[in-house]
Amino acid sequence: MDHTHHTTHPPHPTLPPQRPTPFHLPTWATTPRPPTPPGIYRPHYTPKPPTDPETTALAAGPLLLRAVLNLLVAWFAFIYGVQLAIQLLAVFGLTFTETSTAVPAVLTLNVLVGAAVIKIFGRMGMWLEVWRRWVTPLLTRTVTQGEPDPALADSATAVDPWKDLRGMPEVVGRLQGEAVGDVDFVRIHQAWRSVAGDAALAAEFVRQVAARGAAACAHPSEARDLPGRRGTHDLLTGQVRLGTAEDVVKNPAAHRGAGFALDPGTLGTSLLAVGPAGTGKTAGLARPVAEALCLQALAGAACAVVVGAEEADLGPDAWYDVVIAPADPAAPYGLDLFGAAPSADEAAARLADALLPDELASRAESARTAMQQVVGPFLAGCGRYPGVRELRGLLAGEPEGWAALVEALRAAGRAAEFEADVQQRVRQHGRADDPGALLADRLALLDRPALAAGFSGGPQAKPAFAMRVLEHPLRVRVKLPERSHPEAARILSRLLLGQFVQAATARADRTLFAGLVLDDASAAVDPQTVRGLQRLRGANAGAVLVLRTLADLPEALRAPLFGAVGCRMAFPGIAPWDGKLFSEAWGTHLVKETAVTHTPDTSGGLLRRTGRMVRKLLSGTTAQTRSVTTREVERHRWSPSELAHALPTGHAVVSLTSVAGEQVPPLLVDLRA
């Protein structure tokens, strides 16, 4: 029985409630979204004027004292400067008498002297820096990043959010009379862009919108929003805001104080996050990204696969179209173990890689061959992939199973084609080095009564989700039985990551962004998936991999994994050996280092030396000279010690690379803001 088509038509749950907070479409649609470097939340972003790093590093106290002293000196310089200028002009015969031209002349003289004084003492007193730090915020009473003022909502009504559809009055008339959410707005525009070049499809679009209004072109689930939605999203740019970049010297000037956000343009290079338990990886990263991908799927722009433990807070089941929980008998869907590859050999190789533990990676090639020698003949003879129990029996060499397989091949007329595979497998049975026996033992971990119904094959099997359906805007949640069956969960996580990489890169239609969120990837990474992650960049797909520590990975995979992903995120409390990899990946930069040297003062003649001797006798201190040397040296952007011990709670350091190649150096981000 072939299950590859079951998940293309998921059941239609009831329409979830819309967000309780008011949503004003014209205000949201017309919010300024200036172009920004990757990682900056674009709505309401105001670029900061360029600043000098040296002035920014000055403490507030010395800066204000310097400005006040220069202001006092400038006042006296202005007063006496005007008088001196008048006296100098009088020497040359220019005097100011009580005439009609005297007052303008004096004013001009005051302006010229005042301008000179402001230029000289304003630069020395750094008045512009004082104005930027304190006066401007007091005058404007604004922040770089903030929500729009509801009182100003009516001012946005003058801007037409439906200007792109103005050529279809029946469409605009229907939409203007309804409450349209951000998901509806993006979905309808997305649908219009996809059919604008086809007259027949465009006419059908007009008919559907005129009939259904904001519910037109809906997701197959008919859902128009997510229940319990709590993240900050901008669906027009595909961004999800995770926090605020701190206003510190280590952060690039453009990002300081700005909202920090991820979008498909950065997630397309994949993201690796490392941090111990309890540091906010799930709440601060995995759940918001999963929520963003699900919203984009409802808008017809993405498909989402979210994998984590049963107890992981990755959103309620109502967020998803397909919920796979192998250890839950009530779960409606199972998993197709061969659901990614276009050929039997590729599917068998992927399953064999997932079954083998890391310590037996040296036997991977023989295990793939053994699995292919079973799966290929079975598919040819029976017209479907084997179930877990059938596959386990064939790998273990059960005579009844092989006799039935040979008979099925003869009935299908393909016995000669697979005769070599069948004979090779039969010769291997019973040998000490038979990889089939090893694979059969590993499959026994999935062939448990509590799990067997969750996989394809057998009369009691559930409809199976096949990863190859990533061309559809599906939302998939896989709940791994990490507590009850930890080794089975390890096998499934590795299989799902490998299948996602295979399916995403093999898609013919890459219009949708394919996103995977793996809440615990410690057992899921192998050499094949590391190589596959690099190919996701050109396939409009990306993965978010969360780890507790890099020590969970084989040492040979750690550096290649860092090179395969474009975005890296370190949470507080990581181990120093984990911090070393981050520090090396982020590299070094030039910083100014100041060295102060004190040496005994031996200058001057007899009188000065005698004075210094008397001073030493009276005070007990030796007169010294002070020399200051400034030079540029290379330092790590973030040292392993800083990453391991200096990160505040609720923060993270993250570097980004976009699909277009733009790079953002590591940012210190407050995930609670």
Protein Blocks (a to p, Z undefined) as FASTA:
>chain_A
ZZklmmmmccddddddddfbdcdfklmmmpccddddehiafehpacdddddfklmmpcfk
lmmmmmmmmmmmmmmmmmmmmmmmmmmmmmnopacdddfklmmmmmmmmmmmmmmmmmmm
mmmnommmmmmmmmmmmmnopafbdcddfklmmmmmmpcfklmmmmmmklmmmmmmpccd
fklmmmmmmmmmmmmmpmklmmmmmmmmmmnommgoiafklpabdehiabdcdfknopac
fbdcdddfklcfklgopacdddfklmmnopaddddehilmmmmmmmmmmmmmmmmmmnop
accdddddfklcgbjfklpmbdcdfklmklmbdcdfklmbfbfklmmmmmmmmmpcfklm
mmmmmmmmmmmmmmmmmmmmnopacdfklmmmmmnopaklmmmmmmmmmmnopmmmmmmm
mmmmmmmgopaklmklmmmmmmmmmmcfklmmmpgeijkbccdddfklmmbccddddddd
fklmmmlmmmmmmmmmmmmmmmmmmpmblmbacddddfblklmpcfklmmmmmmmmmnop
adddddfbfklpcfklmmmmmmmpmbdcddehiafklmmmmmmmnopadddddddddddd
fedcfklmmmmmmmmmmnopacdddddddddddddfbafklmmmmpcghiacdddddfko
pacddddddfkZZ
